[in-house]
Amino acid sequence: MPSNALTQHTIDATLHMLKSGNESVASPNEGASVIDNWIKVLQDSKPGSNVLDQLMQLRSLLQMPDPDTDQVKQLLDNLADHTTQMAQSSEGPWINELEQIVVALRNFSNQL
């Protein structure tokens, strides 16, 4: 099970990247790094199992020289939906932050 510090760091990095509105902050490489951390956080989480497949697909897209914007947008929207479900079924200190990530994912997706 990942540490609370890794989980908090991953949440903070995600919110910073998605809320900044600065394209250079949300580079594909940085996005892939944040996704790697989420994979570590969620790999043993039953509620997170739905998200893992979406994250791996998004990571693969971000590693392409010219990722398909429509596919990225669709995956971000799917991740927002799954994160909403996780926040609703979870107990713990990060529910509010998960809800913030949902809003940030949807806003970022709408900007693409």
C-alpha positions in Angstrom: 0.0 0.0 0.0 1.4 3.4 -0.9 2.2 5.9 1.8 -0.1 8.8 2.7 2.8 11.1 1.7 2.8 9.6 -1.9 -0.9 10.0 -2.1 -0.8 13.6 -0.9 2.1 14.4 -3.2 0.3 12.9 -6.2 -2.9 14.8 -5.4 -1.0 18.1 -5.0 0.9 17.5 -8.3 -2.3 16.7 -10.1 -4.1 19.8 -8.8 -1.2 22.0 -9.6 -0.8 20.7 -13.1 -4.5 20.8 -14.0 -5.4 24.1 -12.3 -2.4 26.1 -13.5 -3.9 26.9 -16.9 -0.3 27.1 -18.2 0.3 24.6 -21.0 4.0 24.3 -20.2 3.1 23.0 -16.7 0.8 20.4 -18.2 3.4 18.9 -20.6 2.9 15.3 -21.7 6.1 14.3 -19.8 4.9 15.8 -16.6 1.4 14.3 -17.2 3.0 10.9 -17.6 5.0 11.3 -14.4 1.8 12.2 -12.5 0.1 9.2 -14.0 2.9 6.9 -12.9 2.4 8.2 -9.3 -1.4 7.6 -9.6 -0.7 4.0 -10.8 1.4 3.4 -7.7 -1.3 4.9 -5.4 -4.2 3.0 -7.0 -2.6 -0.4 -7.9 -3.8 -2.1 -4.7 -7.1 -0.1 -4.4 -10.3 -1.9 -5.3 -12.2 1.3 -6.0 -9.2 2.5 -8.1 -9.2 -0.5 -10.4 -11.6 1.2 -12.9 -9.2 4.1 -13.1 -6.0 2.2 -13.7 -7.0 1.1 -17.3 -7.9 4.7 -18.2 -4.6 6.0 -16.7 -2.6 3.5 -18.7 -4.3 4.4 -21.9 -3.8 8.1 -21.2 -0.1 7.5 -20.4 0.3 5.7 -23.7 -1.3 8.5 -25.6 0.9 11.1 -23.9 4.0 9.3 -24.9 3.1 9.6 -28.6 4.7 12.4 -30.6 1.3 13.9 -31.5 -1.4 12.6 -29.1 -5.0 12.6 -30.5 -6.7 15.4 -28.7 -10.1 13.8 -28.9 -8.9 10.6 -27.3 -7.1 12.6 -24.6 -10.3 14.6 -24.0 -12.4 11.4 -23.8 -10.0 9.7 -21.4 -9.9 12.8 -19.1 -13.7 12.9 -19.1 -13.8 9.1 -18.2 -11.3 9.7 -15.5 -13.4 12.5 -14.1 -16.4 10.1 -14.0 -14.5 7.3 -12.3 -12.9 9.7 -9.8 -16.4 11.0 -9.0 -17.5 7.4 -8.3 -14.3 6.9 -6.1 -15.0 10.0 -4.1 -18.6 9.0 -3.5 -17.7 5.5 -2.3 -14.5 6.4 -0.4 -13.9 7.3 3.2 -10.9 9.2 4.2 -9.0 12.5 4.2 -8.9 13.0 0.4 -12.6 13.1 -0.6 -12.6 16.9 -1.0 -9.4 16.8 -3.0 -10.7 14.1 -5.2 -13.7 16.3 -5.9 -11.3 19.2 -6.8 -9.5 16.8 -9.2 -12.8 16.0 -10.9 -13.5 19.7 -11.5 -10.0 20.3 -12.7 -10.1 17.3 -15.0 -13.3 18.5 -16.6 -12.0 22.1 -16.9 -8.8 20.9 -18.5 -10.6 18.6 -20.9 -12.9 21.5 -21.9 -9.8 23.6 -22.7 -8.4 21.0 -25.2 
